Amino acid sequence: MEFLTAITSDVALRIIASFPLAERQTVEVPLEAAPDRVLAADIIAAEDIPPFSRSLVDGYAVKVKDTYGARESTPALLVPAGEVRVGEATEKRMGEGEAVYVATGAMLPEAADGVVMQEYVRRSADDLEVTRSLRRGENICFAGEDVRAGQVVLERGKGLTPFDIGVLAALGITRVSVYRQPEIGLISSGDEVVPVEEAPPPGKIRDINTHTVSSLLMDKGCMVRFAGIARDAVRDVRDKLSMVRESDMILLSGGSSKGQMDFVTTAIEALGGTVLFHGLNIKPGKPTIFANLWGKPVFGLPGHPVSCAMVVLRFVLPLVRRLKGETREERSHAVRGRLATNVPSSYGIEEYVRVTIERAEDLVVVTPIFAKSSVISMLSRADGYFIVPEGKEGLEAGEEVEVFFFA
């Protein structure tokens, strides 16, 4: 494919979304290792949760009809009929006009359909005076109200949250089948790049992209295999690609721009791969490469740190979700706000503008950070970014934009 026959982001995302992935392998993990993993099978409840009807407050279990019309001036008179402590089982069945004391979480007697809080009960010599009427189910969690036996409670393809782990624990599930974590092969390239532990001599810089991209990937539940820094030579790039051949996806930063320093496409094609696109109609990130090599997706990322990170966020992470086995649509972490300043932009290019967010009374104020794509500290200062569509020649102060958070 000819370089810089730039395609739109929508076309690129469709190409990426249609990439044929190998079937995901599954593993079984203990409950404590399950957070952030993706379910490989539906979770079907084997029992009701809760397994018995229980009180949500300290008070008296009653038959609701016995409290109808009760008020402070004309209370309902009920007969005290014992108590049920937390953790105790009871076989008692409520009689007409009875009230049984129950603590929060205690099992309810059969036929009880409401619990009156103890604040609304007065004790007389022989009776209990209930000073308000109840509705059915008030202050009760009925058996199976949370989860019913046979119910699909968690679906295959769902990334497990801490709250999902709570559901699994409630059901007594100690091991779950999840998809294997994707392994991402990572390569940095460039004669000017040195490892972070080295003091760079004149003309060279430390390897920023490896650590930024690794952090983004590991935060999304991936394993990262670093093949090292490739020199600006087709053979070295090719050798580094071969080192991570068994990975589920390969990312290589640097070497994607036009000119004599472009070794990535040449190396991919030399290994039998196919370049699916080379050049995006975006800023930053125009020289991005996407290819098929050994049946694996390969991204050639821009070398500038900001460009590299933005391409990972916008184009790589959606494919990471597929590699993980996630099938549910991702919820966007975004907020709408108004621009604090004008934002210039080039017509015909989709531009990603990094911003900070402040709240002023009821208004979300979005302040652009203008800096070059090589300035990594700009990303550290930013809260997120918004997109200037390719059909706009910039935006004016006061216009509303949707900001996507980095975190």
Backbone torsions as a table, in degrees:
resi	resn	phi	psi	omega
1	MET	NA	136.3	-178.5
2	GLU	-69.7	136.1	-179.3
3	PHE	-64.4	141.9	175.9
4	LEU	61.8	29.7	157.6
5	THR	-84.4	72.8	-166.6
6	ALA	-64.9	136.8	177.2
7	ILE	-109.5	162.4	-179.2
8	THR	-75.2	163.6	178.7
9	SER	-63.3	-37.3	179.9
10	ASP	-62.3	-44.5	178.2
11	VAL	-63.7	-43.9	-180.0
12	ALA	-60.7	-44.1	-179.0
13	LEU	-65.2	-33.2	177.1
14	ARG	-68.6	-40.8	177.7
15	ILE	-62.5	-44.2	-179.9
16	ILE	-64.5	-42.7	-177.9
17	ALA	-67.3	-24.9	-178.0
18	SER	-93.2	1.9	-179.3
19	PHE	-63.7	127.5	-177.2
20	PRO	-76.1	118.0	-179.3
21	LEU	-101.0	149.4	175.8
22	ALA	-67.4	155.1	179.0
23	GLU	-62.3	136.3	-176.7
24	ARG	-73.4	138.0	173.9
25	GLN	-82.2	152.8	-178.7
26	THR	-117.2	155.0	175.2
27	VAL	-139.5	159.7	175.5
28	GLU	-106.8	129.7	-176.9
29	VAL	-126.6	153.2	174.7
30	PRO	-69.5	159.3	-175.2
31	LEU	-54.7	-39.3	-176.7
32	GLU	-69.1	-17.4	178.8
33	ALA	-100.2	5.0	-172.6
34	ALA	-86.7	-22.3	-178.7
35	PRO	-54.8	136.3	179.0
36	ASP	73.8	-3.4	174.3
37	ARG	-82.2	165.8	-175.9
38	VAL	-111.5	127.9	-177.0
39	LEU	-63.4	134.9	178.0
40	ALA	-99.9	-3.3	178.9
41	ALA	-153.3	151.2	176.1
42	ASP	-60.4	146.5	171.9
43	ILE	-101.1	117.4	-179.2
44	ILE	-110.7	126.7	-177.2
45	ALA	-67.6	132.7	178.1
46	ALA	-94.6	-5.6	-176.7
47	GLU	-153.7	165.6	175.2
48	ASP	-77.6	144.7	172.1
49	ILE	-128.4	123.6	-8.3
50	PRO	-69.8	160.1	-178.2
51	PRO	-77.3	-9.3	177.5
52	PHE	-146.3	157.7	176.4
53	SER	-72.5	135.1	-173.8
54	ARG	-137.1	156.2	-178.8
55	SER	-83.3	142.3	177.3
56	LEU	-97.2	-3.3	-177.7
57	VAL	-143.7	167.4	167.0
58	ASP	-80.8	127.1	-178.6
59	GLY	174.5	-149.3	-174.9
60	TYR	-124.5	126.0	174.3
61	ALA	-76.0	134.4	-175.7
62	VAL	-142.8	169.9	162.4
63	LYS	-89.6	122.2	-171.5
64	VAL	-55.2	-36.9	-176.8
65	LYS	-62.7	-22.6	179.1
66	ASP	-74.6	-8.9	-179.1
67	THR	-107.0	-1.8	-175.7
68	TYR	-57.8	131.5	177.8
69	GLY	83.5	-2.5	-178.2
70	ALA	-68.4	136.9	174.6
71	ARG	-149.7	176.7	-176.1
72	GLU	-57.3	-42.7	-175.5
73	SER	-80.7	-27.3	-180.0
74	THR	-132.8	75.5	-176.3
75	PRO	-70.0	156.9	171.5
76	ALA	-82.3	136.0	-179.0
77	LEU	-99.3	119.5	179.5
78	LEU	-121.8	159.7	-177.7
79	VAL	-99.4	123.5	176.6
80	PRO	-64.0	134.0	-174.9
81	ALA	-133.1	42.8	175.2
82	GLY	95.7	-164.6	-179.2
83	GLU	-149.7	161.4	175.0
84	VAL	-126.8	123.6	-179.5
85	ARG	-87.7	160.6	176.4
86	VAL	-63.1	133.4	179.2
87	GLY	88.2	-7.0	177.8
88	GLU	-90.7	148.1	170.9
89	ALA	-95.9	146.0	177.7
90	THR	-133.8	142.1	174.3
91	GLU	-109.2	8.7	-178.0
92	LYS	-66.5	142.5	173.1
93	ARG	-113.7	132.0	-178.0
94	MET	-63.6	132.9	172.9
95	GLY	-95.7	170.2	179.6
96	GLU	-63.8	131.7	174.8
97	GLY	74.4	14.0	-179.0
98	GLU	-97.9	158.5	174.3
99	ALA	-139.1	130.1	-179.1
100	VAL	-116.5	126.8	179.5
101	TYR	-70.7	132.4	177.9
102	VAL	-134.5	141.9	175.0
103	ALA	-90.3	165.7	177.5
104	THR	-57.8	124.8	179.6
105	GLY	91.9	-5.8	-177.4
106	ALA	-75.0	151.6	176.2
107	MET	-68.2	141.3	-178.3
108	LEU	-93.8	145.5	172.6
109	PRO	-62.9	151.7	177.9
110	GLU	-60.6	141.0	178.3
111	ALA	82.3	-7.4	173.2
112	ALA	-71.0	132.0	-179.7
113	ASP	-129.1	16.0	174.7
114	GLY	-166.8	155.1	175.6
115	VAL	-128.2	121.4	177.9
116	VAL	-91.4	129.3	-179.4
117	MET	-61.2	144.8	-174.5
118	GLN	-63.3	-19.3	176.9
119	GLU	-64.6	-20.4	-177.4
120	TYR	-106.0	21.8	179.1
121	VAL	-127.0	130.3	173.8
122	ARG	-113.6	141.2	179.0
123	ARG	-98.2	132.1	170.8
124	SER	-110.4	-168.2	-175.8
125	ALA	-59.6	-46.9	-174.7
126	ASP	-121.6	-12.6	-171.8
127	ASP	-124.0	169.3	169.1
128	LEU	-111.2	131.5	178.4
129	GLU	-102.3	112.4	179.0
130	VAL	-94.2	121.5	-170.0
131	THR	-99.6	11.3	174.1
132	ARG	-153.4	151.1	179.0
133	SER	-87.3	157.0	-177.8
134	LEU	-115.9	162.4	169.3
135	ARG	-108.6	157.1	-176.4
136	ARG	-60.9	133.9	177.9
137	GLY	86.4	-1.7	-177.9
138	GLU	-65.5	129.2	177.4
139	ASN	64.7	26.0	178.4
140	ILE	-127.0	142.4	163.5
141	CYS	-110.8	109.4	-175.2
142	PHE	-73.4	157.1	175.0
143	ALA	-55.4	128.3	178.6
144	GLY	77.1	4.0	-179.8
145	GLU	-68.1	-31.6	178.9
146	ASP	-80.2	-55.7	-179.1
147	VAL	-140.2	137.1	177.0
148	ARG	-101.0	140.5	174.9
149	ALA	-56.4	133.9	-178.1
150	GLY	91.5	-9.4	-179.0
151	GLN	-77.9	139.0	170.6
152	VAL	-79.0	108.0	-174.4
153	VAL	-92.8	-29.9	177.7
154	LEU	-138.4	132.2	-174.2
155	GLU	-97.8	149.9	174.9
156	ARG	-54.4	138.5	179.7
157	GLY	93.4	0.0	179.0
158	LYS	-90.5	131.0	172.1
159	GLY	-73.3	128.1	-172.4
160	LEU	-78.1	124.6	176.7
161	THR	-95.4	168.4	174.6
162	PRO	-56.7	-31.3	-179.4
163	PHE	-74.1	-33.3	174.0
164	ASP	-64.3	-37.5	177.4
165	ILE	-61.5	-37.6	176.4
166	GLY	-62.2	-39.2	177.4
167	VAL	-63.6	-45.5	179.3
168	LEU	-61.0	-41.0	179.1
169	ALA	-64.5	-40.6	179.4
170	ALA	-61.4	-31.4	-179.5
171	LEU	-88.2	-0.7	178.9
172	GLY	75.2	20.5	-179.6
173	ILE	-87.4	118.8	-175.3
174	THR	-103.5	-15.9	178.0
175	ARG	-138.3	141.9	-178.6
176	VAL	-132.8	151.1	176.9
177	SER	-89.3	122.4	-178.8
178	VAL	-130.5	163.1	175.7
179	TYR	-76.4	145.7	176.6
180	ARG	-61.3	140.8	178.4
181	GLN	-63.5	135.6	177.6
182	PRO	-65.1	142.7	172.5
183	GLU	-104.9	123.9	-178.4
184	ILE	-108.4	121.7	174.2
185	GLY	-79.7	133.8	-175.1
186	LEU	-128.4	130.8	179.8
187	ILE	-132.4	137.3	169.6
188	SER	-108.3	151.7	-178.5
189	SER	-141.0	156.1	177.0
190	GLY	132.3	132.2	177.5
191	ASP	-64.3	-19.9	-177.1
192	GLU	-88.1	-4.6	-172.7
193	VAL	-97.9	132.5	176.5
194	VAL	-126.1	156.4	178.0
195	PRO	-59.2	154.8	-173.6
196	VAL	-65.1	-25.6	-177.5
197	GLU	-78.3	-7.7	178.8
198	GLU	-94.6	148.0	171.4
199	ALA	-82.5	114.1	-175.2
200	PRO	-67.8	129.0	174.3
201	PRO	-72.3	170.9	179.1
202	PRO	-53.4	133.5	179.0
203	GLY	93.0	-4.4	-178.2
204	LYS	-123.6	160.8	179.9
205	ILE	-135.5	158.2	177.5
206	ARG	-73.6	157.1	-178.2
207	ASP	-78.2	94.5	179.8
208	ILE	-80.5	-44.3	-169.1
209	ASN	-63.0	-38.4	-179.3
210	THR	-56.2	-44.6	-174.8
211	HIS	-78.4	-35.5	176.9
212	THR	-65.8	-49.6	-177.3
213	VAL	-67.0	-41.1	177.5
214	SER	-57.3	-43.7	-179.4
215	SER	-63.5	-42.2	178.5
216	LEU	-61.9	-41.5	-177.8
217	LEU	-71.7	-44.1	-179.5
218	MET	-66.8	-33.0	176.4
219	ASP	-63.1	-24.0	178.7
220	LYS	-97.6	13.2	173.8
221	GLY	86.8	20.0	178.8
222	CYS	-97.8	156.2	167.2
223	MET	-97.5	141.5	-176.3
224	VAL	-119.1	131.4	176.6
225	ARG	-116.4	113.4	-175.8
226	PHE	-92.6	123.4	-178.1
227	ALA	-91.2	-8.0	179.2
228	GLY	107.5	-173.0	-178.7
229	ILE	-98.5	122.4	178.6
230	ALA	-89.1	137.1	175.2
231	ARG	-75.0	166.6	179.6
232	ASP	-78.2	70.6	177.8
233	ALA	-151.8	136.9	-176.5
234	VAL	-56.5	-42.0	-177.4
235	ARG	-63.1	-41.0	-178.8
236	ASP	-68.6	-41.7	176.7
237	VAL	-61.5	-43.0	-179.9
238	ARG	-63.0	-42.0	179.7
239	ASP	-65.0	-40.3	179.8
240	LYS	-67.7	-38.3	176.4
241	LEU	-61.4	-41.5	-179.6
242	SER	-64.8	-29.5	-180.0
243	MET	-65.2	-28.0	-177.8
244	VAL	-113.4	27.6	-176.9
245	ARG	-58.6	-34.4	-175.8
246	GLU	-81.2	-2.3	178.9
247	SER	-69.7	160.2	178.8
248	ASP	-77.2	-26.6	177.6
249	MET	-154.2	151.6	-178.9
250	ILE	-124.9	132.7	175.2
251	LEU	-119.8	132.5	178.0
252	LEU	-130.7	119.9	-179.0
253	SER	-98.9	139.6	-179.4
254	GLY	90.4	159.6	176.0
255	GLY	75.5	17.1	-178.1
256	SER	-105.2	-4.4	-176.8
257	SER	-81.1	169.0	-177.3
258	LYS	-76.7	142.5	173.6
259	GLY	123.6	-170.3	-172.8
260	GLN	-68.8	-16.1	179.3
261	MET	-90.7	10.7	-178.6
262	ASP	-91.1	101.7	-176.8
263	PHE	-112.3	-13.9	-172.3
264	VAL	-67.7	-51.6	-178.0
265	THR	-62.7	-39.3	179.6
266	THR	-62.8	-42.8	-179.3
267	ALA	-67.6	-40.7	179.4
268	ILE	-61.8	-46.8	-178.8
269	GLU	-68.3	-32.6	178.1
270	ALA	-66.2	-27.0	178.9
271	LEU	-90.9	5.6	177.4
272	GLY	93.2	10.5	-179.5
273	GLY	-84.0	170.2	179.1
274	THR	-124.4	126.4	176.8
275	VAL	-82.1	120.9	-177.0
276	LEU	-88.4	-34.2	167.2
277	PHE	-156.9	153.2	178.4
278	HIS	-144.9	95.1	-178.7
279	GLY	122.0	122.1	178.8
280	LEU	-119.3	146.4	-178.8
281	ASN	-84.0	57.0	-175.4
282	ILE	-135.9	165.2	176.0
283	LYS	-147.8	123.1	-4.1
284	PRO	-81.3	165.4	174.4
285	GLY	116.1	13.2	-174.7
286	LYS	-53.7	-43.8	-173.1
287	PRO	-81.2	23.9	-178.2
288	THR	-64.0	141.1	178.0
289	ILE	-114.3	142.9	169.6
290	PHE	-134.4	130.6	-173.3
291	ALA	-143.3	164.8	173.7
292	ASN	-112.9	116.0	-179.6
293	LEU	-132.8	120.3	-177.0
294	TRP	58.5	28.5	-178.3
295	GLY	76.3	10.2	-179.6
296	LYS	-110.7	145.6	174.4
297	PRO	-74.1	135.9	179.7
298	VAL	-128.9	128.6	174.2
299	PHE	-108.8	130.7	166.4
300	GLY	-98.6	110.8	-174.3
301	LEU	-95.3	150.0	175.9
302	PRO	-59.4	153.8	-179.4
303	GLY	-79.5	-31.4	179.1
304	HIS	-63.3	131.8	-172.7
305	PRO	-56.6	-43.6	-178.9
306	VAL	-67.5	-44.6	177.9
307	SER	-59.2	-44.6	-179.5
308	CYS	-59.7	-49.3	-177.7
309	ALA	-64.2	-41.0	-178.1
310	MET	-66.1	-37.6	178.2
311	VAL	-66.9	-38.9	176.6
312	VAL	-60.8	-47.2	-178.3
313	LEU	-62.5	-44.0	-171.2
314	ARG	-85.1	-34.6	-170.5
315	PHE	-120.3	-33.1	-176.4
316	VAL	-80.9	-45.3	-174.2
317	LEU	-62.2	-34.5	174.4
318	PRO	-59.2	-35.7	177.5
319	LEU	-73.9	-32.7	175.3
320	VAL	-58.7	-40.5	179.3
321	ARG	-60.9	-41.0	177.4
322	ARG	-66.6	-41.1	178.9
323	LEU	-62.2	-32.5	179.0
324	LYS	-74.5	-17.9	-178.2
325	GLY	96.7	7.4	-179.4
326	GLU	-70.3	132.8	179.3
327	THR	-115.1	-16.9	179.9
328	ARG	-79.2	144.4	179.8
329	GLU	-64.8	134.6	-178.2
330	GLU	-71.4	135.4	175.3
331	ARG	-82.9	126.3	-176.3
332	SER	-77.8	129.6	175.4
333	HIS	-89.3	93.9	-171.9
334	ALA	-143.3	163.1	175.9
335	VAL	-145.3	149.4	176.9
336	ARG	-100.2	139.2	179.9
337	GLY	-153.6	178.3	-177.2
338	ARG	-112.3	139.8	-176.5
339	LEU	-67.7	137.7	177.7
340	ALA	-82.6	-23.8	-177.2
341	THR	-141.3	168.0	172.1
342	ASN	-66.7	149.8	177.5
343	VAL	-127.0	107.5	176.5
344	PRO	-73.3	150.4	178.4
345	SER	-156.3	157.8	-179.9
346	SER	-90.2	128.1	178.8
347	TYR	-62.2	136.0	177.4
348	GLY	92.4	2.1	179.3
349	ILE	-127.7	132.4	173.8
350	GLU	-80.3	122.7	-173.3
351	GLU	-118.6	139.9	179.6
352	TYR	-106.8	116.3	-174.1
353	VAL	-109.0	120.0	178.4
354	ARG	-77.7	143.9	-172.1
355	VAL	-144.1	163.8	165.0
356	THR	-110.6	157.4	-177.3
357	ILE	-120.6	133.9	172.2
358	GLU	-134.5	150.3	177.0
359	ARG	-110.5	123.7	178.0
360	ALA	-120.1	102.9	-174.4
361	GLU	57.2	-119.2	-178.6
362	ASP	-94.5	8.9	-174.1
363	LEU	-109.9	135.8	172.6
364	VAL	-96.0	117.1	-176.9
365	VAL	-100.0	125.9	-177.3
366	VAL	-108.9	117.2	-177.3
367	THR	-113.0	113.9	179.7
368	PRO	-65.3	148.2	172.6
369	ILE	-110.2	113.6	-178.3
370	PHE	-95.9	114.6	179.2
371	ALA	-158.4	161.8	-178.3
372	LYS	-76.4	159.8	-173.7
373	SER	-71.1	-3.7	177.2
374	SER	-96.3	-1.7	-173.1
375	VAL	-94.3	94.5	-174.9
376	ILE	-69.3	-29.4	-178.3
377	SER	-63.4	-22.7	178.0
378	MET	-63.2	-39.0	178.2
379	LEU	-68.0	-34.6	178.6
380	SER	-65.1	-32.8	180.0
381	ARG	-81.5	-23.7	-171.6
382	ALA	-81.2	149.4	173.6
383	ASP	-89.5	-27.5	-176.7
384	GLY	179.8	-157.7	-178.7
385	TYR	-148.4	159.3	169.2
386	PHE	-127.0	165.8	-174.6
387	ILE	-110.0	125.6	170.3
388	VAL	-91.1	115.3	-177.7
389	PRO	-61.2	155.0	-176.0
390	GLU	-66.2	-18.0	179.7
391	GLY	-88.6	10.0	-178.3
392	LYS	-112.2	143.1	172.4
393	GLU	-101.2	50.0	-179.6
394	GLY	99.0	174.3	-180.0
395	LEU	-129.9	156.1	-177.8
396	GLU	-103.7	153.9	175.9
397	ALA	-54.4	137.0	-179.7
398	GLY	95.4	-17.3	177.6
399	GLU	-68.9	147.7	179.6
400	GLU	-86.6	136.8	178.2
401	VAL	-134.5	158.9	175.6
402	GLU	-102.8	120.8	-177.3
403	VAL	-101.5	127.6	176.3
404	PHE	-96.6	123.8	-176.1
405	PHE	-75.4	144.3	174.6
406	PHE	-71.5	-41.5	-176.8
407	ALA	-92.8	NA	NA
